[in-house]
Amino acid sequence: MSEKRRKREAEAKPKRLALIKESGECENCGHSENDPDYSLPLELSQLCVHEICCGPDRQKALDKRYATLVLCWSCNGAFTDRQLHEEAWQLALLASKRPKDFDLVSYLELTSPRAPFRITLKEVMKFLPSELLTVSEVAELCRVHRTTVNVWVSNGLRTCDVSRTEGSRRLLRIRYVDLVKFLYRQKRKERNENE
């Protein structure tokens, strides 16, 4: 290992350990170090940070939350098969587990600055889960207060009303696709304001 690479990995290590601690479980299969999968050898149940990009971009992605996933070593090994786990699929997994960290624009600037549309938002969206989320679930997922989610709704986050009868109390639900699109637009708006 080169000195430059060793230094880069040492710089990234605290952020990677903090991300593992924050996530606490494999973002693919749900296994945690506290509740290991006893069907696997113990070392395969341990958590690690997986870089979504490969090749020379891996070193650049070591400490980028928008370019990494927390996985158990078993899933990490499986994710090297790019036929089965393509980049857009891995980005969708990131968007469904840590929607506030998902940043396709930054990811593409990091991995392919000359091809900013190499992966489109539409490609990522097709892999997102289809279930509906409550306001509380969105708040927990994004690590914000319910009030913040309600502000997002008033600022354009699309919702579905799933109440059964007309005139009854509204039961709002949010699709993963709508949440990710909203957060994506917010990040682009912030980026444009900062330029």
N, CA, C and O of each residue as an XYZ file, in Angstrom:
780
protein
N       0.850     -1.178      0.000
C       0.000      0.000      0.000
C       0.897      1.242      0.000
O       1.857      1.325      0.766
N       0.574      2.196     -0.860
C       1.383      3.411     -0.949
C       1.170      4.289      0.284
O       0.169      4.159      0.988
N       2.116      5.172      0.529
C       2.024      6.089      1.664
C       0.829      7.021      1.500
O       0.146      7.345      2.472
N       0.582      7.450      0.260
C      -0.544      8.346     -0.020
C      -1.871      7.652      0.317
O      -2.753      8.247      0.936
N      -1.995      6.397     -0.098
C      -3.219      5.643      0.180
C      -3.376      5.398      1.678
O      -4.476      5.526      2.215
N      -2.304      5.052      2.341
C      -2.347      4.808      3.788
C      -2.820      6.067      4.526
O      -3.632      5.993      5.447
N      -2.297      7.220      4.103
C      -2.669      8.495      4.725
C      -4.151      8.795      4.479
O      -4.863      9.230      5.385
N      -4.603      8.559      3.255
C      -6.017      8.813      2.904
C      -6.944      7.932      3.728
O      -7.972      8.404      4.214
N      -6.601      6.675      3.891
C      -7.431      5.751      4.674
C      -7.433      6.128      6.156
O      -8.458      5.998      6.826
N      -6.304      6.588      6.664
C      -6.229      7.022      8.065
C      -7.105      8.258      8.290
O      -7.760      8.370      9.326
N      -7.120      9.189      7.324
C      -7.966     10.385      7.429
C      -9.453     10.024      7.412
O     -10.254     10.629      8.124
N      -9.808      9.044      6.601
C     -11.213      8.666      6.436
C     -11.737      7.787      7.568
O     -12.947      7.734      7.791
N     -10.860      7.104      8.281
C     -11.271      6.110      9.280
C     -12.253      6.644     10.331
O     -13.258      5.980     10.586
N     -12.016      7.812     10.956
C     -12.980      8.283     11.967
C     -14.389      8.493     11.400
O     -15.378      8.182     12.063
N     -14.479      9.011     10.195
C     -15.797      9.222      9.583
C     -16.467      7.891      9.268
O     -17.679      7.750      9.431
N     -15.692      6.929      8.823
C     -16.244      5.617      8.499
C     -16.735      4.915      9.766
O     -17.809      4.314      9.768
N     -15.953      4.992     10.833
C     -16.374      4.377     12.103
C     -17.631      5.057     12.652
O     -18.508      4.390     13.201
N     -17.719      6.378     12.505
C     -18.909      7.108     12.964
C     -20.140      6.696     12.157
O     -21.233      6.575     12.710
N     -19.966      6.481     10.865
C     -21.090      6.058     10.019
C     -21.564      4.659     10.415
O     -22.768      4.404     10.465
N     -20.637      3.764     10.694
C     -21.006      2.417     11.138
C     -21.773      2.492     12.452
O     -22.800      1.833     12.617
N     -21.277      3.291     13.380
C     -21.936      3.427     14.686
C     -23.336      4.017     14.521
O     -24.284      3.559     15.158
N     -23.463      5.025     13.675
C     -24.763      5.667     13.443
C     -25.757      4.699     12.817
O     -26.910      4.624     13.241
N     -25.313      3.961     11.813
C     -26.218      3.025     11.131
C     -26.549      1.842     12.033
O     -27.715      1.478     12.185
N     -25.530      1.248     12.627
C     -25.748      0.169     13.572
C     -26.138     -1.169     12.982
O     -26.185     -2.169     13.699
N     -26.420     -1.209     11.687
C     -26.807     -2.465     11.053
C     -26.471     -2.422      9.570
O     -26.252     -1.355      8.996
N     -26.435     -3.589      8.972
C     -26.203     -3.686      7.532
C     -27.382     -3.036      6.812
O     -28.537     -3.377      7.067
N     -27.092     -2.115      5.931
C     -28.166     -1.402      5.231
C     -28.794     -2.245      4.127
O     -29.745     -1.812      3.477
N     -28.263     -3.444      3.916
C     -28.870     -4.346      2.949
C     -29.702     -5.431      3.629
O     -30.887     -5.582      3.329
N     -29.091     -6.185      4.542
C     -29.804     -7.329      5.137
C     -30.315     -7.074      6.549
O     -31.137     -7.838      7.056
N     -29.835     -6.000      7.195
C     -30.330     -5.662      8.529
C     -29.576     -6.284      9.686
O     -29.912     -6.019     10.840
N     -28.568     -7.101      9.419
C     -27.801     -7.692     10.514
C     -27.002     -6.625     11.231
O     -26.531     -5.666     10.619
N     -26.852     -6.800     12.541
C     -26.040     -5.876     13.315
C     -24.987     -6.662     14.069
O     -25.106     -7.875     14.247
N     -23.956     -5.960     14.510
C     -22.910     -6.627     15.280
C     -23.440     -7.074     16.633
O     -22.935     -8.037     17.210
N     -24.453     -6.383     17.143
C     -25.055     -6.748     18.431
C     -25.963     -7.955     18.310
O     -26.207     -8.655     19.293
N     -26.470     -8.204     17.101
C     -27.373     -9.324     16.841
C     -26.881    -10.050     15.592
O     -27.544    -10.016     14.555
N     -25.722    -10.709     15.684
C     -25.124    -11.304     14.490
C     -25.966    -12.435     13.912
O     -26.768    -13.054     14.611
N     -25.767    -12.689     12.633
C     -26.412    -13.799     11.946
C     -25.570    -15.049     12.237
O     -24.464    -15.199     11.718
N     -26.106    -15.932     13.064
C     -25.327    -17.091     13.489
C     -25.203    -18.151     12.403
O     -24.514    -19.154     12.589
N     -25.871    -17.931     11.264
C     -25.677    -18.853     10.148
C     -24.397    -18.507      9.385
O     -23.946    -19.271      8.531
N     -23.817    -17.343      9.704
C     -22.571    -16.897      9.069
C     -21.429    -16.974     10.070
O     -21.663    -16.876     11.275
N     -20.197    -17.147      9.598
C     -19.064    -16.994     10.509
C     -19.092    -15.587     11.107
O     -19.505    -14.641     10.436
N     -18.663    -15.442     12.346
C     -18.750    -14.173     13.066
C     -18.149    -13.008     12.282
O     -18.715    -11.915     12.271
N     -17.001    -13.233     11.622
C     -16.356    -12.125     10.903
C     -17.214    -11.609      9.748
O     -17.073    -10.447      9.366
N     -18.093    -12.429      9.182
C     -18.953    -11.979      8.082
C     -20.147    -11.177      8.579
O     -20.796    -10.492      7.788
N     -20.451    -11.246      9.879
C     -21.543    -10.453     10.448
C     -21.074     -9.062     10.874
O     -21.894     -8.190     11.159
N     -19.765     -8.856     10.916
C     -19.252     -7.548     11.316
C     -19.538     -6.524     10.217
O     -19.649     -6.864      9.039
N     -19.651     -5.269     10.634
C     -20.005     -4.202      9.702
C     -18.773     -3.518      9.129
O     -17.725     -3.438      9.770
N     -18.929     -3.028      7.907
C     -17.865     -2.280      7.242
C     -18.516     -1.209      6.370
O     -19.730     -1.213      6.167
N     -17.709     -0.307      5.865
C     -18.206      0.709      4.943
C     -17.825      0.277      3.535
O     -16.664     -0.018      3.253
N     -18.804      0.246      2.670
C     -18.647     -0.189      1.279
C     -18.733      1.023      0.362
O     -19.678      1.805      0.462
N     -17.766      1.188     -0.524
C     -17.805      2.271     -1.499
C     -18.643      1.809     -2.695
O     -18.384      0.748     -3.263
N     -19.631      2.596     -3.070
C     -20.504      2.241     -4.194
C     -19.714      2.254     -5.499
O     -19.898      1.381     -6.347
N     -18.849      3.227     -5.660
C     -18.043      3.296     -6.880
C     -16.871      2.331     -6.765
O     -16.530      1.879     -5.672
N     -16.267      2.025     -7.893
C     -15.136      1.096     -7.865
C     -13.972      1.692     -8.647
O     -14.060      2.801     -9.176
N     -12.900      0.948     -8.708
C     -11.728      1.413     -9.437
C     -11.048      2.578     -8.740
O     -11.023      2.639     -7.510
N     -10.493      3.507     -9.519
C      -9.728      4.611     -8.936
C     -10.585      5.568     -8.096
O     -10.045      6.329     -7.293
N     -11.893      5.539     -8.269
C     -12.770      6.437     -7.516
C     -12.987      5.983     -6.079
O     -13.445      6.763     -5.244
N     -12.662      4.734     -5.784
C     -12.879      4.219     -4.422
C     -12.152      5.055     -3.381
O     -12.720      5.367     -2.334
N     -10.910      5.421     -3.650
C     -10.139      6.204     -2.682
C     -10.771      7.568     -2.434
O     -10.736      8.074     -1.313
N     -11.347      8.164     -3.473
C     -11.999      9.469     -3.318
C     -13.282      9.339     -2.499
O     -13.695     10.292     -1.839
N     -13.912      8.166     -2.537
C     -15.214      7.960     -1.897
C     -15.133      7.483     -0.454
O     -16.167      7.352      0.203
N     -13.945      7.221      0.054
C     -13.789      6.597      1.373
C     -14.612      7.251      2.476
O     -15.188      6.547      3.305
N     -14.681      8.580      2.506
C     -15.374      9.270      3.599
C     -16.585     10.072      3.128
O     -17.058     10.963      3.835
N     -17.078      9.760      1.952
C     -18.227     10.481      1.395
C     -19.510      9.714      1.697
O     -19.713      8.611      1.188
N     -20.363     10.288      2.514
C     -21.609      9.620      2.907
C     -22.501      9.341      1.703
O     -23.251      8.365      1.706
N     -22.429     10.181      0.679
C     -23.267      9.999     -0.505
C     -22.723      8.928     -1.459
O     -23.334      8.641     -2.489
N     -21.580      8.345     -1.114
C     -20.963      7.350     -1.990
C     -20.654      6.043     -1.273
O     -19.923      5.202     -1.796
N     -21.212      5.870     -0.071
C     -20.904      4.680      0.714
C     -22.159      4.092      1.355
O     -23.153      4.782      1.579
N     -22.076      2.811      1.636
C     -23.115      2.080      2.356
C     -22.471      1.364      3.538
O     -21.284      1.039      3.500
N     -23.241      1.123      4.574
C     -22.777      0.285      5.692
C     -23.327     -1.114      5.439
O     -24.538     -1.311      5.339
N     -22.420     -2.077      5.338
C     -22.809     -3.456      5.039
C     -22.099     -4.415      5.990
O     -21.051     -4.093      6.550
N     -22.688     -5.597      6.161
C     -21.958     -6.668      6.833
C     -20.959     -7.213      5.803
O     -21.122     -6.992      4.603
N     -19.942     -7.913      6.265
C     -18.927     -8.401      5.332
C     -19.520     -9.395      4.341
O     -19.024     -9.507      3.220
N     -20.554    -10.107      4.721
C     -21.194    -11.043      3.804
C     -21.815    -10.303      2.621
O     -21.591    -10.676      1.470
N     -22.596     -9.255      2.900
C     -23.199     -8.462      1.818
C     -22.137     -7.716      1.029
O     -22.243     -7.590     -0.191
N     -21.111     -7.219      1.715
C     -20.036     -6.504      1.036
C     -19.405     -7.376     -0.049
O     -19.112     -6.904     -1.148
N     -19.201     -8.649      0.273
C     -18.644     -9.572     -0.714
C     -19.558     -9.760     -1.906
O     -19.100     -9.843     -3.046
N     -20.860     -9.828     -1.639
C     -21.829    -10.019     -2.724
C     -21.945     -8.777     -3.606
O     -22.228     -8.888     -4.799
N     -21.728     -7.601     -3.027
C     -21.907     -6.360     -3.779
C     -20.800     -6.124     -4.803
O     -20.898     -5.195     -5.605
N     -19.761     -6.936     -4.792
C     -18.728     -6.782     -5.812
C     -19.214     -7.264     -7.174
O     -18.602     -6.950     -8.195
N     -20.306     -8.021     -7.199
C     -20.888     -8.483     -8.466
C     -21.726     -7.347     -9.054
O     -22.881     -7.164     -8.668
N     -21.155     -6.593     -9.979
C     -21.818     -5.424    -10.562
C     -22.982     -5.793    -11.477
O     -23.816     -4.939    -11.781
N     -23.055     -7.032    -11.916
C     -24.194     -7.473    -12.722
C     -25.446     -7.550    -11.843
O     -26.543     -7.180    -12.261
N     -25.254     -8.037    -10.627
C     -26.357     -8.224     -9.694
C     -26.674     -6.950     -8.913
O     -27.838     -6.653     -8.643
N     -25.643     -6.208     -8.556
C     -25.810     -5.001     -7.741
C     -25.218     -3.798     -8.475
O     -24.159     -3.293     -8.102
N     -25.903     -3.352     -9.507
C     -25.386     -2.230    -10.291
C     -25.391     -0.942     -9.474
O     -26.051     -0.850     -8.439
N     -24.651      0.041     -9.952
C     -24.487      1.301     -9.235
C     -25.823      1.963     -8.905
O     -26.034      2.404     -7.775
N     -26.723      2.035     -9.883
C     -28.026      2.681     -9.653
C     -28.795      1.958     -8.549
O     -29.476      2.603     -7.751
N     -28.696      0.627     -8.493
C     -29.371     -0.147     -7.458
C     -28.774      0.186     -6.087
O     -29.507      0.361     -5.114
N     -27.447      0.271     -6.014
C     -26.793      0.595     -4.743
C     -27.129      2.025     -4.303
O     -27.317      2.282     -3.114
N     -27.203      2.941     -5.253
C     -27.593      4.317     -4.919
C     -29.038      4.365     -4.420
O     -29.360      5.151     -3.529
N     -29.906      3.531     -4.985
C     -31.297      3.463     -4.513
C     -31.351      2.907     -3.091
O     -32.159      3.355     -2.277
N     -30.500      1.942     -2.796
C     -30.432      1.404     -1.431
C     -30.007      2.508     -0.466
O     -30.578      2.646      0.616
N     -29.018      3.279     -0.854
C     -28.586      4.413     -0.035
C     -29.743      5.398      0.150
O     -29.991      5.860      1.264
N     -30.445      5.716     -0.928
C     -31.557      6.677     -0.866
C     -32.682      6.178      0.028
O     -33.347      6.978      0.686
N     -32.906      4.861      0.062
C     -33.991      4.329      0.890
C     -33.596      4.202      2.358
O     -34.463      4.243      3.231
N     -32.311      4.049      2.644
C     -31.855      3.889      4.028
C     -31.428      5.204      4.672
O     -31.680      5.435      5.855
N     -30.775      6.069      3.883
C     -30.315      7.366      4.389
C     -30.651      8.443      3.347
O     -29.753      8.964      2.685
N     -31.932      8.774      3.203
C     -32.334      9.692      2.130
C     -31.640     11.052      2.168
O     -31.410     11.654      1.119
N     -31.305     11.539      3.349
C     -30.647     12.845      3.416
C     -29.200     12.781      2.927
O     -28.636     13.804      2.539
N     -28.600     11.606      2.940
C     -27.231     11.458      2.439
C     -27.191     11.249      0.924
O     -26.152     11.457      0.298
N     -28.296     10.845      0.344
C     -28.331     10.602     -1.103
C     -28.113     11.922     -1.838
O     -28.848     12.886     -1.622
N     -27.109     11.964     -2.699
C     -26.808     13.165     -3.478
C     -26.216     12.721     -4.806
O     -24.999     12.593     -4.943
N     -27.079     12.490     -5.777
C     -26.657     11.967     -7.076
C     -25.718     12.934     -7.788
O     -24.763     12.500     -8.432
N     -25.969     14.226     -7.685
C     -25.123     15.215     -8.356
C     -23.692     15.136     -7.817
O     -22.739     15.081     -8.595
N     -23.540     15.129     -6.510
C     -22.204     15.034     -5.915
C     -21.538     13.707     -6.253
O     -20.335     13.656     -6.507
N     -22.324     12.636     -6.254
C     -21.771     11.317     -6.592
C     -21.221     11.316     -8.013
O     -20.129     10.804     -8.258
N     -21.966     11.883     -8.941
C     -21.512     11.907    -10.336
C     -20.330     12.861    -10.528
O     -19.449     12.597    -11.346
N     -20.306     13.966     -9.781
C     -19.148     14.867     -9.841
C     -17.895     14.157     -9.341
O     -16.800     14.389     -9.855
N     -18.051     13.299     -8.349
C     -16.929     12.556     -7.792
C     -16.448     11.468     -8.749
O     -15.246     11.305     -8.957
N     -17.389     10.726     -9.329
C     -17.032      9.536    -10.102
C     -16.888      9.772    -11.604
O     -16.125      9.072    -12.270
N     -17.601     10.735    -12.133
C     -17.549     10.956    -13.593
C     -17.856     12.414    -13.919
O     -18.909     12.707    -14.486
N     -16.955     13.333    -13.570
C     -17.228     14.755    -13.769
C     -17.512     15.136    -15.222
O     -18.183     16.136    -15.478
N     -17.012     14.355    -16.165
C     -17.255     14.666    -17.580
C     -18.523     14.021    -18.113
O     -18.909     14.257    -19.258
N     -19.169     13.213    -17.293
C     -20.417     12.548    -17.709
C     -21.454     12.719    -16.606
O     -21.797     11.756    -15.921
N     -21.961     13.959    -16.429
C     -22.863     14.229    -15.303
C     -24.222     13.530    -15.386
O     -24.990     13.569    -14.424
N     -24.531     12.892    -16.519
C     -25.809     12.182    -16.646
C     -25.584     10.692    -16.901
O     -26.441     10.013    -17.465
N     -24.419     10.193    -16.477
C     -24.099      8.774    -16.639
C     -25.136      7.900    -15.941
O     -25.506      6.842    -16.450
N     -25.599      8.338    -14.788
C     -26.693      7.685    -14.068
C     -27.746      8.767    -13.850
O     -27.427      9.859    -13.378
N     -28.983      8.474    -14.187
C     -30.044      9.463    -14.016
C     -30.852      9.166    -12.761
O     -30.844      8.049    -12.244
N     -31.543     10.185    -12.290
C     -32.409     10.006    -11.132
C     -33.485      8.959    -11.438
O     -33.867      8.177    -10.567
N     -33.961      8.953    -12.666
C     -34.995      7.986    -13.068
C     -34.476      6.549    -12.940
O     -35.217      5.659    -12.521
N     -33.210      6.320    -13.297
C     -32.624      4.981    -13.168
C     -32.579      4.544    -11.706
O     -32.835      3.381    -11.394
N     -32.257      5.471    -10.818
C     -32.196      5.160     -9.391
C     -33.603      4.903     -8.853
O     -33.811      3.970     -8.077
N     -34.569      5.730     -9.264
C     -35.940      5.641     -8.749
C     -36.589      4.279     -9.003
O     -37.398      3.818     -8.198
N     -36.243      3.645    -10.100
C     -36.901      2.366    -10.418
C     -36.559      1.265     -9.409
O     -37.242      0.242     -9.352
N     -35.510      1.471     -8.617
C     -35.111      0.474     -7.618
C     -35.600      0.801     -6.207
O     -35.359      0.024     -5.284
N     -36.276      1.928     -6.023
C     -36.724      2.303     -4.676
C     -37.893      1.436     -4.226
O     -38.678      0.978     -5.056
N     -38.018      1.203     -2.913
C     -39.156      0.422     -2.398
C     -40.483      1.111     -2.736
O     -40.533      2.331     -2.888
N     -41.534      0.336     -2.848
C     -42.838      0.892     -3.235
C     -43.751      1.197     -2.050
O     -44.793      1.826     -2.228
N     -43.380      0.763     -0.845
C     -44.288      0.971      0.289
C     -44.416      2.446      0.658
O     -43.572      3.276      0.323
N     -45.497      2.730      1.357
C     -45.781      4.092      1.789
C     -45.288      4.292      3.223
O     -45.357      3.378      4.044
N     -44.798      5.476      3.510
C     -44.269      5.805      4.832
C     -45.165      6.802      5.547
O     -45.749      7.678      4.910
N     -45.281      6.678      6.861
C     -45.991      7.677      7.651
C     -45.055      8.873      7.866
O     -43.856      8.789      7.603
N     -45.614      9.972      8.342
C     -44.803     11.153      8.649
C     -43.759     10.797      9.712
O     -42.613     11.239      9.625
N     -44.146     10.007     10.705
C     -43.203      9.591     11.759
C     -42.080      8.735     11.195
O     -40.923      8.891     11.587
N     -42.409      7.839     10.284
C     -41.378      6.990      9.675
C     -40.394      7.817      8.850
O     -39.191      7.558      8.873
N     -40.901      8.809      8.122
C     -40.020      9.687      7.349
C     -39.114     10.467      8.293
O     -37.921     10.619      8.029
N     -39.682     10.964      9.397
C     -38.884     11.710     10.376
C     -37.766     10.835     10.939
O     -36.627     11.287     11.058
N     -38.082      9.598     11.283
C     -37.076      8.684     11.823
C     -36.018      8.346     10.777
O     -34.824      8.329     11.077
N     -36.452      8.081      9.565
C     -35.549      7.737      8.476
C     -34.570      8.867      8.168
O     -33.388      8.626      7.920
N     -35.072     10.100      8.188
C     -34.247     11.273      7.863
C     -33.585     11.891      9.089
O     -32.811     12.842      8.977
N     -33.900     11.334     10.271
C     -33.337     11.829     11.537
C     -33.650     13.314     11.748
O     -32.790     14.128     12.082
N     -34.935     13.615     11.531
C     -35.441     14.966     11.780
C     -36.708     14.849     12.623
O     -37.207     13.746     12.845
N     -37.224     15.975     13.088
C     -38.454     15.992     13.877
C     -39.657     15.919     12.931
O     -39.572     16.327     11.772
N     -40.765     15.402     13.433
C     -42.003     15.333     12.634
C     -42.397     16.702     12.091
O     -42.907     16.811     10.976
N     -42.158     17.751     12.888
C     -42.488     19.113     12.463
C     -41.751     19.460     11.177
O     -42.312     20.107     10.292
N     -40.498     19.034     11.070
C     -39.712     19.291      9.860
C     -40.363     18.623      8.652
O     -40.450     19.219      7.579
N     -40.817     17.388      8.830
C     -41.482     16.681      7.723
C     -42.761     17.417      7.330
O     -43.067     17.540      6.144
N     -43.509     17.905      8.321
C     -44.724     18.669      8.009
C     -44.396     19.947      7.240
O     -45.151     20.351      6.356
N     -43.272     20.584      7.574
C     -42.827     21.768      6.815
C     -42.496     21.357      5.386
O     -42.841     22.058      4.435
N     -41.819     20.207      5.240
C     -41.508     19.722      3.890
C     -42.784     19.507      3.087
O     -42.844     19.834      1.902
N     -43.808     18.953      3.741
C     -45.092     18.723      3.050
C     -45.675     20.055      2.592
O     -46.157     20.169      1.465
N     -45.634     21.051      3.453
C     -46.171     22.360      3.060
C     -45.302     23.034      1.996
O     -45.763     23.938      1.297
N     -44.021     22.587      1.871
C     -43.117     23.140      0.854
C     -43.048     22.297     -0.414
O     -42.195     22.530     -1.270
N     -43.937     21.325     -0.536
C     -44.019     20.604     -1.805
C     -43.749     19.119     -1.780
O     -43.804     18.481     -2.831
N     -43.457     18.530     -0.619
C     -43.285     17.079     -0.560
C     -44.648     16.432     -0.800
O     -45.592     16.652     -0.041
N     -44.740     15.639     -1.855
C     -46.016     15.015     -2.218
C     -46.422     13.948     -1.206
O     -45.590     13.198     -0.696
N     -47.719     13.904     -0.933
C     -48.268     12.906     -0.020
C     -49.474     12.238     -0.660
O     -50.022     12.727     -1.648
N     -49.877     11.120     -0.086
C     -51.099     10.423     -0.487
C     -52.012     10.394      0.733
O     -51.549     10.158      1.849
N     -53.292     10.630      0.531
C     -54.260     10.521      1.619
C     -54.874      9.127      1.534
O     -55.555      8.807      0.561
N     -54.634      8.296      2.552
C     -55.123      6.921      2.525
C     -56.311      6.706      3.467
O     -56.640      5.568      3.799
N     -56.958      7.802      3.899
C     -58.137      7.639      4.766
C     -59.235      6.945      3.969
O     -59.380      7.160      2.766
N     -59.998      6.115      4.657
C     -60.983      5.261      3.978
C     -62.288      5.974      3.629
O     -62.903      5.672      2.607
N     -62.704      6.897      4.453
C     -63.984      7.553      4.191
C     -63.789      9.053      4.046
O     -62.895      9.654      4.642
N     -64.648      9.625      3.243
C     -64.590     11.068      3.032
C     -65.007     11.778      4.319
O     -65.958     11.358      4.978
N     -64.325     12.814      4.666
C     -64.646     13.567      5.867
C     -63.939     13.064      7.110
O     -63.930     13.738      8.140
N     -63.342     11.875      7.019
C     -62.607     11.377      8.189
C     -61.236     12.066      8.243
O     -60.810     12.721      7.292
N     -60.576     11.899      9.363
C     -59.251     12.504      9.545
C     -58.301     12.013      8.456
O     -58.272     10.826      8.132
N     -57.528     12.939      7.897
C     -56.603     12.586      6.822
C     -55.471     11.707      7.338
O     -54.905     11.971      8.398
N     -55.149     10.676      6.594
C     -54.025      9.796      6.906
C     -52.999      9.957      5.783
O     -53.123      9.349      4.719
N     -51.999     10.775      6.037
C     -51.008     11.058      5.009
C     -49.928      9.987      4.970
O     -49.447      9.528      6.006
N     -49.562      9.603      3.770
C     -48.459      8.673      3.553
C     -47.564      9.253      2.464
O     -48.010     10.013      1.604
N     -46.293      8.874      2.525
C     -45.304      9.424      1.602
C     -44.586      8.264      0.921
O     -44.117      7.337      1.581
N     -44.505      8.326     -0.387
C     -43.778      7.301     -1.140
C     -42.282      7.614     -1.098
O     -41.888      8.780     -1.085
N     -41.456      6.571     -1.077
C     -40.004      6.753     -1.111
C     -39.601      7.623     -2.304
O     -38.756      8.510     -2.179
N     -40.211      7.363     -3.452
C     -39.869      8.112     -4.667
C     -40.106      9.600     -4.463
O     -39.269     10.422     -4.836
N     -41.241      9.950     -3.872
C     -41.552     11.366     -3.659
C     -40.608     11.998     -2.641
O     -40.211     13.153     -2.798
N     -40.247     11.251     -1.600
C     -39.310     11.761     -0.593
C     -37.942     12.021     -1.219
O     -37.356     13.084     -1.014
N     -37.437     11.060     -1.976
C     -36.117     11.207     -2.584
C     -36.116     12.343     -3.604
O     -35.166     13.124     -3.663
N     -37.172     12.437     -4.405
C     -37.262     13.544     -5.377
C     -37.263     14.894     -4.668
O     -36.584     15.825     -5.100
N     -38.025     15.000     -3.581
C     -38.101     16.259     -2.840
C     -36.734     16.639     -2.280
O     -36.291     17.775     -2.446
N     -36.063     15.694     -1.617
C     -34.751     15.979     -1.041
C     -33.724     16.298     -2.127
O     -32.847     17.138     -1.928
N     -33.833     15.630     -3.267
C     -32.950     15.890     -4.409
C     -33.131     17.330     -4.897
O     -32.153     18.038     -5.138
N     -34.399     17.760     -5.042
C     -34.673     19.146     -5.472
C     -34.150     20.147     -4.449
O     -33.604     21.186     -4.817
N     -34.317     19.835     -3.161
C     -33.835     20.731     -2.112
C     -32.312     20.905     -2.189
O     -31.801     22.018     -2.059
N     -31.593     19.794     -2.400
C     -30.133     19.870     -2.484
C     -29.692     20.666     -3.708
O     -28.741     21.444     -3.643
N     -30.383     20.467     -4.812
C     -30.031     21.235     -6.027
C     -30.293     22.715     -5.813
O     -29.513     23.562     -6.249
N     -31.400     23.025     -5.138
C     -31.737     24.425     -4.860
C     -30.663     25.052     -3.962
O     -30.204     26.163     -4.226
N     -30.265     24.345     -2.908
C     -29.205     24.837     -2.009
C     -27.898     25.037     -2.759
O     -27.201     26.029     -2.547
N     -27.562     24.083     -3.648
C     -26.327     24.180     -4.408
C     -26.342     25.410     -5.315
O     -25.339     26.115     -5.428
N     -27.492     25.668     -5.966
C     -27.617     26.821     -6.853
C     -27.525     28.121     -6.089
O     -26.951     29.089     -6.588
N     -28.087     28.167     -4.871
C     -28.027     29.362     -4.048
C     -26.606     29.649     -3.576
O     -26.226     30.807     -3.404
N     -25.818     28.586     -3.364
C     -24.447     28.756     -2.876
C     -23.448     29.106     -3.979
O     -22.323     29.515     -3.693
N     -23.861     28.944     -5.245
C     -22.945     29.242     -6.354
C     -22.966     30.714     -6.713
O     -22.255     31.138     -7.624
